[in-house]
Every structure is written in structure tokens, then in C-alpha cells.
Amino acid sequence: MLRARDAMDRAYAQPLDVPALARIAHVSEAHFSRTFRATFGETPHRYLQRRRVERAMFLLRESGRSVTEICFEVGFGSPGTFSRTFHAIVGRSPRTYRKEAAATVVPTCFTMAWTRPSA
């Protein structure tokens, strides 16, 4: 499970699916999905989405790239899916998040702790 999770952490922007991750973990797809959720508390798909959103949060705070560019850079296939997933995890849209982050002057370590997605 750790090998698969590490692969997701390294290659979050790549198209990763359960069969590929199960091969990395050397288990069947069904066993992988069940065990991953039991071990890490969320499905492999949700974990990968959260990692992508975490990276997008950093890019929204630290770069001047457009939301659409960031969407594709972190591995989402469409801006609509990105915005919907970002809002579900963070609680606000990417544009709102960027505006709030720009208005707040707080050390990065505190910002990361406060804004870490919980879902």
C-alpha cells in the first residue's frame, strides 16, 4: 500500500487508475481498493484528488498561472471537474481561494496547516 501511495504522491499529475496502482502494490484490484481505504481512511481515487488539490492550492498561492493552467498541470482533465472537486475539498472555489490567500499575509507553514484539506 505504501508503494502505491508513494507512486500517487510522486506522479499525482499522471493518469493513475486502480489497476495500475494494484500492480504497483502487487495485489488484486479489489483487494487494493479495500485495503487502501482501510489503511488510509479514503479511497485511492479520493486520495489522488486530494493530493492534486493540495498541489493546486500551492500553485494558486505561489504562482501567477491561470486556474485553467493549474487545473491541467496537476492532472485534472477539465476545468469544471477541477473546480467542483476543489470546492468539495477546500470549501471554496479556486478563484476565491486565490483571492483570500493573496489578501492574507501569514507564514506559509501556518497557511498550510490551516488550509490542509480534511476530506
Disulfide bonds with the S-S distance in Angstrom:
none
